[in-house]
């Protein structure tokens, strides 16, 4: 069951997540991005209200369009890839956001630096 949250609480939750989150609505318009001083891909308030295609280099717009098209159409629910950036491994996932009837509402982008995860071996359990 979902409890009602204030906008401030929801923003604080998203800003605390160990991933960067952006949301693009069903018209390909950027509506939200989580804040943070350590963002991998810097965002400014100017991106809000812009088309997602206008937020990427021209040479990658065709890829953005393909991902969004696949998510909108239901061909995929998730699209993921990873890149090397300044000595770090960056994991980027796009998720189709749908309502309870399956109607496409937009795309959620989650970006995370997984460099340190790749070093994990064995296990570490919570201690009392």
C-alpha positions as CSV (number, residue, x, y, z in Angstrom):
1,X,0.0,0.0,0.0
2,X,1.3,3.4,-0.9
3,X,1.2,6.1,1.7
4,X,0.9,9.7,0.5
5,X,4.2,11.6,0.5
6,X,5.0,15.2,0.1
7,X,6.9,16.2,-3.0
8,X,9.8,17.2,-0.8
9,X,9.9,13.7,0.8
10,X,9.8,12.0,-2.6
11,X,12.6,14.2,-4.0
12,X,14.7,13.5,-0.9
13,X,14.1,9.7,-1.4
14,X,15.2,9.9,-5.1
15,X,18.2,12.1,-4.3
16,X,19.3,9.6,-1.7
17,X,19.2,6.6,-4.0
18,X,22.7,5.4,-5.0
19,X,21.7,5.8,-8.7
20,X,21.0,8.9,-10.8
21,X,17.4,8.9,-11.9
22,X,15.8,10.8,-14.8
23,X,12.2,10.6,-16.1
24,X,11.0,11.4,-19.6
25,X,7.3,11.4,-20.2
26,X,5.3,9.8,-23.0
27,X,5.9,12.8,-25.2
28,X,9.7,12.4,-24.9
29,X,9.9,15.5,-22.6
30,X,12.3,15.5,-19.6
31,X,10.1,16.0,-16.5
32,X,12.5,15.0,-13.6
33,X,16.0,14.3,-12.6
34,X,17.5,13.5,-9.2
35,X,20.0,16.0,-7.8
36,X,23.4,15.4,-6.4
37,X,26.9,16.9,-6.3
38,X,28.4,13.7,-7.5
39,X,26.3,13.1,-10.6
40,X,28.0,11.2,-13.4
41,X,26.0,13.1,-16.0
42,X,25.4,16.7,-14.9
43,X,21.9,18.1,-15.3
44,X,20.7,21.6,-15.0
45,X,17.2,22.9,-14.5
46,X,17.2,23.9,-18.1
47,X,16.7,20.3,-19.2
48,X,13.2,20.2,-17.6
49,X,10.7,20.6,-20.4
50,X,13.2,19.8,-23.2
51,X,12.8,16.9,-25.5
52,X,15.1,14.1,-24.5
53,X,16.6,14.1,-28.0
54,X,17.9,17.6,-27.4
55,X,19.8,16.5,-24.4
56,X,22.1,14.1,-26.2
57,X,24.9,14.6,-28.8
58,X,23.6,14.5,-32.4
59,X,25.5,11.3,-33.2
60,X,23.6,9.4,-30.5
61,X,20.1,10.7,-31.1
62,X,19.2,7.7,-33.4
63,X,20.1,5.4,-30.5
64,X,18.0,7.4,-28.0
65,X,15.1,7.3,-30.5
66,X,15.4,3.5,-30.9
67,X,15.5,2.8,-27.1
68,X,12.5,5.1,-26.5
69,X,10.6,3.6,-29.4
70,X,11.2,0.0,-28.2
71,X,10.0,0.9,-24.7
72,X,6.9,2.8,-25.9
73,X,5.9,-0.1,-28.3
74,X,6.4,-2.8,-25.6
75,X,9.1,-4.4,-27.7
76,X,11.2,-4.1,-24.5
77,X,10.5,-3.2,-20.9
78,X,14.2,-2.6,-20.2
79,X,17.2,-1.5,-22.2
80,X,20.6,-1.5,-20.6
81,X,24.2,-0.8,-21.5
82,X,27.5,0.1,-19.9
83,X,30.4,2.4,-20.8
84,X,33.9,3.2,-19.7
85,X,34.1,6.9,-18.6
86,X,37.2,8.5,-17.1
87,X,38.4,5.2,-15.7
88,X,35.0,4.2,-14.2
89,X,32.4,1.6,-15.4
90,X,29.0,3.3,-15.8
91,X,25.9,1.1,-15.9
92,X,22.9,2.8,-17.6
93,X,19.4,1.3,-17.6
94,X,16.2,2.5,-19.2
95,X,12.8,1.2,-17.9
96,X,9.4,1.6,-19.5
97,X,7.0,3.1,-16.9
98,X,3.5,1.9,-17.4
99,X,0.3,2.3,-15.5
100,X,-1.8,-0.5,-14.2
101,X,-3.4,-1.1,-17.6
102,X,-0.1,-1.2,-19.4
103,X,-0.3,2.2,-20.9
104,X,3.1,3.7,-21.5
105,X,3.7,6.7,-19.2
106,X,7.4,7.4,-19.9
107,X,10.9,6.2,-19.5
108,X,12.9,6.0,-16.3
109,X,16.7,6.3,-16.7
110,X,18.9,4.9,-13.9
111,X,22.7,5.5,-14.1
112,X,25.1,4.1,-11.6
113,X,28.9,3.9,-11.2
114,X,29.5,0.2,-10.7
115,X,33.4,0.4,-10.7
116,X,33.6,-0.6,-7.0
117,X,31.0,-3.4,-7.4
118,X,33.2,-5.1,-9.8
119,X,35.8,-5.5,-7.1
120,X,33.5,-7.4,-4.7
121,X,34.4,-10.9,-3.9
122,X,33.1,-13.4,-1.3
123,X,30.4,-12.1,1.0
124,X,29.8,-9.6,3.7
125,X,26.8,-10.1,6.0
126,X,25.1,-7.7,8.4
127,X,26.5,-8.1,11.9
128,X,24.4,-7.7,15.1
